[in-house]
Amino acid sequence: MFSTVSAIFSPDSMLDNDRIPDIETNIMKWDWSELFSPGQSTGSARSSGTGSDEAKQSLTGGSTSSLKDPNQRVPTIDERKRRRMISNRASARRSRMRKRNHLENLTNEVKQLQIQNQELNNRLKSLSDHNHCLRIDNNRVRFECSILQQEVLDMRQLLVFR
C-alpha cells in the first residue's frame, strides 16, 4: 500500500502542496517539515494555511533556491516509512506463521482427541457388552440358586415328615 502512495506522490510534488495529509497519521505535510526542522519557526506555515509563498518557503527552508538542493527530510521520512513497512511485513509474516502453527497444533490436538474418543467409545462398548454378559450370568445363577433353595426346602420337608 505504501509503495503505491510513494510512487504517486513524489517528494518534489509534495513540496508544492501544503496541505496533503499524511496517510498514516493525518498530519499535514507542512506539519512534518515543522517537526523535523529544529531552527524553523512553527508559526509561519501554520498561520498562512492557504498555500502562500511564505508557507512554501518555510517548507523548503526559507528560499526557493533550496528546492535544487537535495532535501534530506523527505528521504529520511521515506526511509523511515520503508523500514517500518519492512518491519510490519516481517511482523505480519511472523504472525501468520504463529497462526499457522497454532492451527496445526489445534488440528493435531483434535485428531488426538478424536482417536482418544474412539478408543473410549470402544472401551465403553466392550464394557457394556461385558456387563450385559455378567447380568445374563448373574440371572442364570440366581435362577439356579432359587431352584436349589427350593430343592433344599423340599428335602427338609421330606425329612421332617418322615
Disulfide bonds with the S-S distance in Angstrom:
none
